[in-house]
Amino acid sequence: MFTVIEKAVLIMGALRFLSASIEMVAAMLIFKFNDIEKALIINSSLAMVGPIILVVTTTVGLIGVAEKLSLFKISCIFLGVVLILVGIKSR
């Protein structure tokens, strides 16, 4: 009758909704200001939000499955996230 949502899944979904809401507000602000300099400032601000949400969401997910994964697999996942962030910053 009722579906129980795991706590980690609920937090991960809420973080993604928060991220999407921030992106939508930023898009509306870009249209509202209608100025390229302000649009670049807003867009640059979003570059900080994305990686933070990625790391926090991945951390919450890993904590949720920590008992099911070996330490090696968890380390590989964290290394992958770090490599993603390094790849983003090196452009």
N, C-alpha and C positions, 0 to 999 in steps of 0.2 A: 504494500500500500504506500508506504513512504520510502523514499530513497535516502539512504544515509550517505552523505558526502564526506570523504576523509578530510581531516583538518588540513593536511598539507595541500591537497588538491584545491580546497576552498581558498586557502591563502594564495596559492599560485594563480588561480583564476582572478582573484580580487586584484592582485598586483598587475596582471595583464589588462584588466579593465581600467585601473588607475593610469597605466601607461597610455592606453588608447584615449582616455579622456584628456590627458595632458596634450597628446598629439592633436586632438580635435580643437582644443582651446587655442593651441598655437596656430593652427590653420586659420581659425576665425580671426585671430589677432593680425595675422599677416594680411588677410583681406581687408580688415578694418583700417589698418594704418596705410595700406596702399603705397608703401614707400620701400624701395629696394634695400636701403641701409638698415631700416628697422626689421625688414624681413630676414636679412642675413643674421642680425643679432638674435632674433627669435629662433631661427633655424640652428644657429650655433649652440644656443642654450639646450636645444633638444639633443645635441650630440652627447651631453653629459647624462641625460636621463636614460637613454637606451641601454648603455652598458651597465648602469647601476641596477636597473630592473632585471637585466639578464643575469647578473651575478646573484642578486638576492633570490630571484625565482629558482635558479639552479640550485642554490644552497638549500632552500626550503625543500625542494624535491629530493635532494640527496639525503637530507636529514630524515625525510619520510621513508626512504628505502635503505637507510644505512645498515640496518640489521640484515638485509637480504643480499648486500653486495660485499665483496671482499675489499680490503683496504687498497689493493692494487687497482681494482676497477674504479673506486672512488677517486684515487689519485690520477688515473688516466682522464677521468671526466673533468676534474679541476684543471689539469694540464691543458685539455682541449679548450676550456673557457679562457684560460690565460692566453693561449695562442690566438684565439679569436680576437681578444682585446688588443694584443700586440699587432696583429694584422690590420686591424682598423686604424690604430694610431700611426702606423708606418706609411700611410699614403701621403 
